[in-house]
């Protein structure tokens, strides 16, 4: 009698529950990859080397045809009918021609992957593949280009001999980060759709995925403080508080009418205003607190920080980013937003991370955190506080 049935009978006799718990030694052990990371990495490399460069799998039609050919072959051996031998030979020749043509389709194809500057999490992005057919006479037809780890393939209708063509596919990465792309699989069911032949090509690269920037944020306290500072400096319009003259730009709603350059506006259909360098005190510092466990809440906090930066930059603010180990110097414009998003795509949360050290007075900074706030900061944004 096994120990399970023995334990169950003893429990029922003692009036206990009939549910038998597994002993301690039967608890699931930790995964080997977590206990021995180097051994797991070596096993992955060995599996990659043992992976056959060519693979063949049946389609539904190919499986039915193969089963019919096997049945026909058995019937031919039993009957000895010459007509059945001819039909069997024709069907076997069809399979041989299909295998040869599919092999020729995948031969001598060189693939180059082109990754965009960055993609945005949760939004469709486009990967581009340049395929060069280095064969002299035979074209490559009906080729699918599959990326490891991605479900949607790119489709290549035709690549003529000694020609280079382009294929594209749309992909969606659910989360921000830096994704490693290591292998491309070429697949074709040409010419009859009976079998799918696959060939692996090692093409290494990385894809940077930025966090979303469309999360609604409310910088109410910081905006009030900024209005107060502007009001204090308003009487000294031409004084040092204005900063040095930088350039001319088109008028935007909310600009001071006294900044309009009437001489330049007479030559353009829209008003033109003078733009001045801002003081360092007018910089919006976004401080991201990386204390916490990775997960949905942490990802939401990153999206809140990215959205706050994007909103401030759209309003022509000078924005900087600070974490406990990274500082993005203040700046304006689309280039500054890209620098901030590049940093946010790579940040990692951990429970023992230090508190961010703002490069300026916390009263003029915005703190984004997943935990408790800090009264020293002008605004404290949390994932749950976003509208």
Phi, psi and omega in degrees: 000133183289162182294331180296313181291325177297315181294321180295317180295320179295322181292319179294321179295327181274000179082015180274178177294149180279359179279126182260125177271142180291146178294170185299321183291346179269001178295150179298132180278156177298149179297146181295328181294330179280326182279323183231080184297323181292321178295320179295320179295320177295321178295322178295321179294322179294318178297322179294323179288326181279350180294124183294137180292338177239137177225148180227129177225152183279142163275175180296317178295321179294321178295318178294319179295319179296318177297321178293323179293319178297316178297319179295322178296319177296320178294324180294319180296327182282325185267326183071024180282128181294326180296321177294325176297319179295316179296318179298317179296322179295318180292320176295321176296324176299318179294319180295317178296320179299316179295320181292316181294319179296325176293320179293328179297320185271353182281148172054041173253127178248126186244132174239126180267134176242118183257137178294169180309317176190158174245168180247135182300134177081359180242146180296137175232168187237128171255139183244137179236129173258118185249122178253122176268108184266011175283153184276326188234324189267135174278167173247121187240147173053062181252132173259137179247112184249133178266137179298126179089354179246145187271327187271120179271163170265144184246132179244106182296315184202141172230107185283160183303138178056037180230157178240127181234168184239136174233148182226152172216152179260130181234157178229119175264125185290333184226158178287164180145185176247111184263136178266126178251120188239334188217140175243137178247123174266131182225147177209146172248014178294142007257340190250356181073022181275325183223156174246116178259136183236146177223131180267138175232130180274111178228104185273153178175175178228155179228121180270128180244116180280156173287163177294152178236018183250019177281128179296131178230155183232106178262055188295309184294319179295320179297321178296319179295322180294318178299320179297318179296319179296322180294323179295323183270356186304317181299331181265055185301318183264006184277191183293340180296340180286336184084179182279148178294136182245305185192183174253149176209167179291150180292139175236148179305133181102349178289152179289125179300337179289347178273358182292130175266101188290328181293318178286328180293334180292339181263358182233154180289345180237155179297149179239137182241158175277140179245135184243152173292137182269158177286158180296332180292343180269007179280133174271114176263123176258117182254117181261120179273116183264015176280120180150168180274142176298144181161194184297321181295319178295318179295324178295322179296320177298319179295323177296316178297316179296320180292322178296318178295316180296319180295316181293321180292326175295332178268017175065031175275154169275126187234138172230160181234140179220132168239191181288341183228001183222139177228127173258117182300149183298149178189179180227167173090175181298326179297322178294320178298321178296319179297319180293316181293327176298319179291317181294333177292339186251354183292150180231133178271144173205153187293331184260019180290143177290163176287142181296141180255103183293140179284355182226183179298126180303338180295341177250017182244159177245127180258129174247120186214157173262355182246218182284149180278185181221123184292345181290336186275151179296317179222146175235117180251131175237158179305327180280343182273348179291135182299000000 
